[in-house]
Structures are given as C-alpha cells and as structure tokens.
Amino acid sequence: MISLVLCFVGAFLLSAGLGKPLIARLKKLGVRQTVSEDAPASHAAKQHTPTMGGALFLLAATIVPLLYLALSPERSDEATVLIPVLIVTLLAGGVGFVDDYLKVTRGKNLGLKARQKLGGQGLIVLLFTLWLLRTPFYNTQVQITPFIRGGAHFIDFGLLYIPLMVLFLVGFSNATNLTDGLDGLSGGVSLTVCLTLTVLLNHSAFPQLGVYTIALAGGLAGFLWWNAHPAKVFMGDVGSLAVGAGLAGVAIISKQEIPFIVASLVCWAEVLSVIIQTSVFKYRKKRHGIEYAREHRVFRRTPLHHHFEELGWAETVVVQRFWLLTWVCCVLAMLWFRA
C-alpha cells in the first residue's frame, strides 16, 4: 500500500511541477490548439491555448513505474506485464503526437485522416495481441458476475475474443479522445477510472498493474492542476489516445473488462453518441435528403458533452455532472465486482 501512495504522490508532483515550464515551452514553440469549426461558438475563446499537455501525465506514468521496478529488483518479474502496458501507452501517444503535430503545422483542426489514425491504432493492438497470445495467462473467458452464490459466471468467447479485444482497445482509445472536449473533462473522468481500476486490481491476479494505474492517476491529477477551467493547457491526442489504450490494455490483461466498461460508461456514451449521430444522419440523408437530415439530428451536437452545451448548460456544469456520473459508475463497478 505504501508503494502505491508513493507512486501516486511522486507522479502528481512530477506532473504538476513540470506543468509551468512545459506550458511556457509549448507557447514558445507555437504549439497551440486550433478550435474545430464543429465546436460550439463559446469555444472560440479556447483558440491558441497550448496543447499536447498530455505529455505531463505520460511522463509521470512512465518514469514512476520504471523507478519502482529499478528500486525493487526483487520484483523484476512484475516487468512482464508492466512494460508491455507502458509500451502500448507510449505507442498510442505517438499516434496522437503525429495527429497533434499535423494540426499545429497546418494551422487548422486537420490532423491524421480517420483511416490513418485507425491504422496506427490497429497496428499497436496487433502487436499487443501477438504478445498476449504468447503469454501463459492469456485466456478467452470474460467474467460477467462477481463470486456470488457459489461462484462467478463466465462467458468463453473462443476465437471471437481476439476481434472483440481489438475493438475494445481501439474503441476505448477513441472514446477517451472524444471525451476530451471540455476543460478538465477527460482528465477527471480518466483519473476516477484509474483509481477504480487500482482497487479492482488489488483483488485480481495482477495487482502489480496497480503501480501503473496509480501512477497514471497521479499524473492526471497533476495535469488537472493546469487543465482545470479555464484551462492553461489541453491534453491533446498525444494524451487522450494514450490514456485510453493504456487503461484498456490493463483491463484486458487483468480480466477486468466488464467492471472497466461499467466504470467508464461516460466515455462509451461519448463515442456511442457520435456513432448514432453519424449513422442516423447518413440514413436520413439517403432516404429524405440533406436538409431533412440536418433538421432532424438525434443530438444537437456531438460528442455528447457538446449536446448539453447546446441545451444551455455551462461548460463547468457539464464537466461536474459528467464527473459525478463517472463516480456513480465507478462505485457501482467496485461494489459489484469487488466481491
């Protein structure tokens, strides 16, 4: 327990402490956010805010676990699962970095094309899957209930588990990316999910992964020091894609897929809103024409947090209520699956 406390505090101090010099450096380099034309009009004030601030918690979530392993040589076996998760996180962050870099150099919200981004994420997931298939702890079962009334209930997906795992990891990486649209939203939601996973991991076969999740939580807390409204720096895709891929990877290795989905329902709702909006718009456009499709959208704007902004909710109100919903989901996940 004391090691987890030290990891959290160390990651927080590292992330928060580097915030000011990093923001100054990003401003000097001209690494600034270009607000999308699809964003609400109120977001115009966010134009030219420094971005790529996700580097703060990525650095903390990398250095702290590596220091933990270096200072605990007797726990070298824990590197077997810690290092692959760190690699997945950093590779996903690399895809996000390229996306952010293109947006900055082009001076508009136009980075990697969707197929390029998905291609990069797909390659990362493929490498992760090949590694997982070669490990002795790989299995295709998913626990859907806790150990109650004589035991837990499992579903064995067999060969279907691999494509489902790919969809799960890529899907959540993009879900956290879509959630990152308001000051403090994605960081606060991800922080709460990190802490929940840390608790759940303590009752799993891989408690050592808690070093990663608690370090990431500390890094996110330090990042929120600078990202709270009004944000001094944005996470950027370098942070949002990375945190989603890393947490999904932890859930897959530790077989915490279902409680993780419950805890992160806010993020899944964000990506689902975009899928629904796009699918219904295309159907209505084909069936009734472009004008009808525009006038009969399911949501006023997506991702979901923008819909509530269009309803007149203040940005801080949306963030606070999405945080609250995440807390509720995380408590439910812990109460149900911790058994």
Helices and strands as residue ranges (DSSP letters): H 2-29, G 41-46, H 55-71, G 73-78, H 79-106, H 114-133, E 141-143, E 154-156, G 158-160, H 161-179, H 185-201, G 207-209, H 210-227, H 237-253, H 257-263, H 265-288, H 290-295, H 304-310, H 315-337
